[in-house]
Amino acid sequence: CSVLHYTTPLSLMLIARSSSLAKPIQGLYKQSILRSLPSALQVAFEHSSRHTRLYSTKKHASRILSVLFEDSSLTTFNKFSLNAKPSAFKMTTLTPANAEIPAGANVDSAQATIGQPTLPGCEEWEGSSMGLSLRGLRWERKDCSMNVVALHGWLDNANTMAQIAPFLHGEHGADVLSLDMPGHGKSQHFPSLASYTFVDYVRLIGEVLKQRHETLGKRVTLVGHSMGGGVCGMLASTFPDHVERLVMLEGMAPITSSGHKFTQELRRHYDEASVLWSKRPRSYASKQQVVERLMASHTGKLDQQQASILADRGTQIVANGDVEFRHDPKLRITTGLRFTPTHVASYYKCIECPTCIIAAEDGWPVPEGFVEEALTHFQNVEYTKLPGGHHFHLHSEESKSVMSTISRWLHNSSVAIGSESLASSTGETKAGDQTPAQTE
C-alpha cells in the first residue's frame, strides 16, 4: 500500500475491487500500521489530476475509502461527487470534542494541557500545501506591520516560539504563524515510503510563504530555530521575492558531508529505515515522564519549563491514558543523501535579504571555523552570540536578550530597507553591544 505514494490510481482500482484485500487493509490501518495510507491516497488522487485521465478510478476508490474510514474519529476525505475533478479532493482531520483526550482515558491535571493551544493570544491554524495537511499557531493581527513565519527545530513543534511569537506580535505589530513542520506537532506525516529532507520542507513551506505574501500583502520575515533556521535559509535563497528578512536562531545549515562516505551513509539510512518506517511511538505513563525524557535527551540544555511547553503540543493521549509523542518516528532516520559544503555556500550566496544570526554560547556544537567561513558568503548579515543553551529563545530569562537583539536588528534592517541601501556586511557582537562590527 505504501507504493500508492508513487503510482497512479490504477493501484486503487486493483485493491478496491477485491474485498479480500480491502478488509485486511482496514485491520492494519486500525492497528496504526498503515497510518500513512490516507496521505498516500491523497497523493494518488493529485497524481491522477496532473498526469492521467483515469477519472473513473474515483468510483472504485470510493469503495475502499468507505471501508477504511468508516470510523469517524480517523482522518478521512471530504464527501465528493463522482463527476468532480480529482483536484477537488481535500484532506480534513475530524476534530470531535474528545479528539485530544479520548473518552474514558484516566488523565491527571498535568496532562490536561496536552494538545491544547495554551500559549497567550494565539489560535490554532490549519492549512495545506500540495495536498499535505499542515497545522500551527497563529497570532493574528489586522493591518500588520510584519508578516512572520516561524519554524522550529528537529522533533520540536510550534510551541517553541512561545516567547518570540507574542513578543513580535505585541512589540512589532506582526502577524505571526508558528508552523508545525511536516511530520512534527499536529501536522500530517509523510507516507511510509517517503523520507523527510530539507528539499521537501522547502517545497511545501514555500507554498505557505507564497499564500501568506498574497493574503497579507507583505513579504515574509522568516524566523527559524535549529533545523528550522537551516530551512529558513534555504527558503530565503530559493524564494527571494517572498522573503523580506531572515532570523536564524542556533541553526544555519543542514549537516553536510563531503560525499566520500556516501555508500556508508546510504547503508545507514537503509538500516534505520527498515526498522523505523513502521515503528509505533513509545508510550509514557504521564506527561511528566515525557518532560523528563526530553530533558535527558538534551543533556541538560532543556529545563523543566521548556520541556513542558514542547511536550504540551508534541504529545497526545491515547485510549488507555498513556502519552505518546506526535512526531513521525521516521524523522529519526538518517538522511541517505546529504548536502555538501559547496551546496550550502551556494544557497548562502543567494540570500538577498538582511539576515540576523544568533547563536548560544552553550549551544549546539559546530565545527571549528564553520561560522567564520559561512559569514563570508552572506550579502548582508549580523552575527551575535548570547548567553544560554540551544533553546535559549524558549527560556523565560535567556530569551530576553534574544528578543532585545532581534528588536534592535529589526529597527536597523527596517531603516536599511526603507532607504534601499542594503550594504554587504559581516560582523560579530556580544550581548550588550549596540551595533555590529562591520567589514567591507
DRENROMAR-345793 format. One line per 2 residues: their letters; for each residue x, y, z of C-alpha. Coordinates in steps of 0.25 Angstrom, whole numbers. Layout:
N
a> X/Y/Z | ...
END
This chain:
440
cs> 0/0/0 | 12/9/2
vl> 15/8/-13 | 2/17/-15
hy> 10/29/-12 | 18/27/-25
tt> 7/21/-34 | -5/25/-42
pl> -19/22/-36 | -19/9/-44
sl> -14/3/-31 | -26/7/-24
ml> -35/0/-34 | -28/-13/-32
ia> -29/-12/-17 | -44/-7/-17
rs> -49/-18/-26 | -44/-29/-16
ss> -51/-29/-3 | -41/-40/1
la> -31/-29/0 | -39/-17/6
kp> -43/-24/19 | -28/-27/23
iq> -24/-13/20 | -35/-8/29
gl> -30/-16/40 | -15/-12/38
yk> -20/3/38 | -27/2/51
qs> -15/-5/57 | -7/8/53
il> 2/0/43 | -3/8/31
rs> -6/21/37 | 0/28/25
lp> -10/22/15 | -19/34/15
sa> -8/43/10 | -3/32/0
lq> -17/32/-5 | -17/47/-6
va> -4/47/-14 | -10/37/-23
fe> -22/46/-26 | -13/58/-28
hs> -5/50/-38 | -17/46/-45
sr> -21/60/-47 | -8/64/-53
ht> -4/52/-61 | -15/43/-65
rl> -30/43/-69 | -34/32/-60
ys> -45/40/-54 | -54/27/-54
tk> -44/22/-43 | -51/30/-33
kh> -63/21/-34 | -54/9/-29
as> -47/18/-19 | -60/21/-12
ri> -61/7/-9 | -48/5/-2
ls> -50/19/5 | -64/15/11
vl> -57/2/16 | -45/8/22
fe> -50/21/28 | -64/16/34
ds> -58/21/48 | -62/36/48
sl> -50/38/58 | -40/35/47
tt> -34/44/36 | -44/44/24
fn> -47/51/11 | -58/61/9
kf> -70/55/2 | -69/56/-13
sl> -77/55/-26 | -73/45/-36
na> -74/56/-46 | -64/65/-39
kp> -50/66/-44 | -39/60/-35
sa> -33/73/-32 | -45/76/-23
fk> -41/65/-13 | -37/72/0
mt> -32/64/13 | -38/68/26
tl> -35/64/40 | -48/62/48
tp> -47/68/62 | -59/63/71
an> -60/69/85 | -51/57/90
ae> -41/57/79 | -29/62/89
ip> -33/53/101 | -40/40/97
ag> -53/37/105 | -50/28/117
an> -35/32/118 | -30/34/132
vd> -24/48/131 | -18/56/142
sa> -18/71/143 | -3/72/138
qa> -7/65/125 | -20/73/123
ti> -11/83/115 | -7/73/105
gq> -11/77/91 | -17/90/95
pt> -14/104/90 | -9/109/103
lp> 0/120/98 | -5/134/100
gc> -12/142/89 | -12/131/79
ee> -21/122/71 | -20/108/65
we> -17/110/50 | -20/99/39
gs> -15/99/25 | -10/91/14
sm> 2/90/4 | 2/81/-8
gl> -9/72/-2 | -2/71/11
sl> -9/76/24 | -1/86/32
rg> -4/92/46 | 1/103/54
lr> -1/114/64 | -5/128/59
we> -4/141/66 | -13/149/56
rk> -12/164/54 | -20/172/44
dc> -13/183/37 | 0/176/42
sm> 14/183/40 | 21/170/39
nv> 17/156/33 | 25/146/41
va> 26/131/38 | 34/123/49
lh> 40/109/48 | 44/100/60
gw> 55/90/61 | 56/75/59
ld> 46/68/67 | 41/81/73
na> 28/88/69 | 21/101/68
nt> 21/103/83 | 36/106/82
ma> 32/121/79 | 25/122/92
qi> 34/135/96 | 37/140/82
ap> 24/140/75 | 16/148/86
fl> 28/158/86 | 28/160/71
hg> 12/161/71 | 12/171/83
eh> 24/179/81 | 26/180/66
ga> 11/178/61 | 14/165/54
dv> 4/155/49 | 12/142/53
ls> 10/128/48 | 18/118/56
ld> 17/105/48 | 17/90/51
mp> 27/85/40 | 22/73/33
gh> 23/61/42 | 24/69/54
gk> 14/74/64 | 0/73/59
sq> 4/74/44 | 2/62/35
hf> 12/51/34 | 19/47/21
ps> 14/34/14 | 23/22/19
la> 32/21/7 | 35/36/7
sy> 47/42/15 | 48/55/21
tf> 58/64/14 | 61/79/14
vd> 57/79/-1 | 43/74/3
yv> 42/85/14 | 46/96/5
rl> 36/91/-6 | 24/90/4
ig> 27/102/13 | 30/111/0
ev> 15/109/-3 | 11/115/11
lk> 21/127/9 | 14/130/-5
qr> 0/129/1 | 4/138/13
he> 10/148/4 | -2/149/-5
tl> -12/149/6 | -5/159/15
gk> 1/167/4 | 15/167/11
rv> 27/159/9 | 31/149/20
tl> 40/151/31 | 46/137/34
vg> 49/133/48 | 55/119/50
hs> 62/111/61 | 72/100/59
mg> 67/91/47 | 57/102/45
gg> 68/112/43 | 74/104/32
vc> 61/102/25 | 58/117/26
gm> 72/120/20 | 68/111/8
la> 55/117/7 | 61/131/7
st> 70/127/-4 | 60/120/-12
fp> 49/130/-11 | 55/144/-10
dh> 42/150/-16 | 34/145/-4
ve> 44/148/7 | 48/161/14
rl> 56/157/25 | 63/145/32
vm> 66/142/46 | 73/129/49
le> 74/124/64 | 84/114/67
gm> 84/108/53 | 89/112/40
ap> 90/99/31 | 87/85/30
it> 98/75/34 | 107/74/22
ss> 116/63/16 | 128/63/7
gh> 122/51/-1 | 134/42/2
kf> 125/33/11 | 113/33/2
tq> 112/18/2 | 113/17/17
el> 103/28/19 | 93/21/10
rr> 94/8/16 | 92/14/30
hy> 79/21/24 | 74/7/19
de> 77/0/32 | 70/11/40
as> 58/12/31 | 56/-3/31
vl> 53/-3/46 | 47/11/48
ws> 37/12/36 | 26/5/43
kr> 30/7/57 | 20/11/67
pr> 23/23/76 | 28/19/90
sy> 17/21/101 | 19/28/115
as> 10/27/127 | 10/42/129
kq> 13/56/123 | 24/57/134
qv> 31/45/129 | 31/51/115
ve> 37/64/121 | 48/56/128
rl> 51/49/115 | 52/62/107
ma> 61/68/118 | 70/55/118
sh> 71/55/103 | 76/69/102
tg> 87/67/112 | 84/78/122
kl> 81/88/111 | 66/88/113
dq> 60/91/126 | 47/87/132
qq> 39/99/127 | 44/98/113
as> 42/83/112 | 27/84/118
il> 24/95/107 | 29/86/96
ad> 22/74/102 | 8/80/102
rg> 8/81/87 | 17/70/84
tq> 10/59/90 | -4/52/90
iv> -12/44/100 | -16/30/95
an> -28/22/99 | -22/15/111
gd> -18/29/117 | -3/27/113
ve> 4/39/106 | 11/37/92
fr> 20/47/84 | 12/52/72
hd> 24/53/63 | 27/43/52
pk> 37/32/56 | 43/33/42
lr> 49/47/46 | 60/39/53
it> 64/32/40 | 78/38/36
tg> 77/44/22 | 83/36/11
lr> 88/48/3 | 94/60/10
ft> 97/73/4 | 112/77/2
pt> 118/89/8 | 118/95/-7
hv> 103/93/-7 | 102/101/6
as> 111/112/2 | 103/113/-11
yy> 90/116/-4 | 96/125/6
kc> 101/134/-6 | 87/135/-12
ie> 81/140/1 | 78/155/-3
cp> 70/159/10 | 76/165/22
tc> 80/153/31 | 81/152/47
ii> 88/140/52 | 88/138/67
aa> 96/127/74 | 96/122/88
ed> 109/121/96 | 105/108/101
gw> 98/104/89 | 99/93/78
pv> 114/90/75 | 119/94/61
pe> 132/90/54 | 143/100/57
gf> 144/111/46 | 130/108/41
ve> 123/121/45 | 135/130/40
ea> 135/123/27 | 119/123/26
lt> 118/138/29 | 127/142/17
hf> 116/137/7 | 105/145/12
qn> 102/158/5 | 96/166/18
ve> 98/159/31 | 99/161/46
yt> 104/150/55 | 102/151/70
kl> 106/141/81 | 98/142/94
pg> 98/134/108 | 89/122/108
gh> 87/108/103 | 81/102/90
hf> 67/106/94 | 71/120/99
hl> 59/126/91 | 49/118/99
hs> 55/121/113 | 48/131/121
ee> 61/139/125 | 70/136/113
sk> 60/139/103 | 60/154/107
sv> 74/156/101 | 70/149/89
ms> 57/158/87 | 65/170/90
ti> 75/166/79 | 64/163/69
sr> 57/177/73 | 70/185/70
wl> 73/178/58 | 59/179/52
hn> 60/194/54 | 73/195/47
ss> 68/186/36 | 56/194/34
va> 64/207/32 | 72/200/22
ig> 61/194/14 | 53/207/15
se> 65/215/9 | 68/204/-1
sl> 83/203/3 | 86/189/7
as> 101/189/9 | 108/176/9
st> 114/173/23 | 119/163/33
ge> 121/164/48 | 120/158/62
tk> 114/165/74 | 114/160/88
ag> 102/163/98 | 101/177/101
dq> 107/182/88 | 99/193/81
tp> 104/191/67 | 110/180/59
aq> 125/180/55 | 125/182/40
te> 135/179/29 | 134/182/15
END
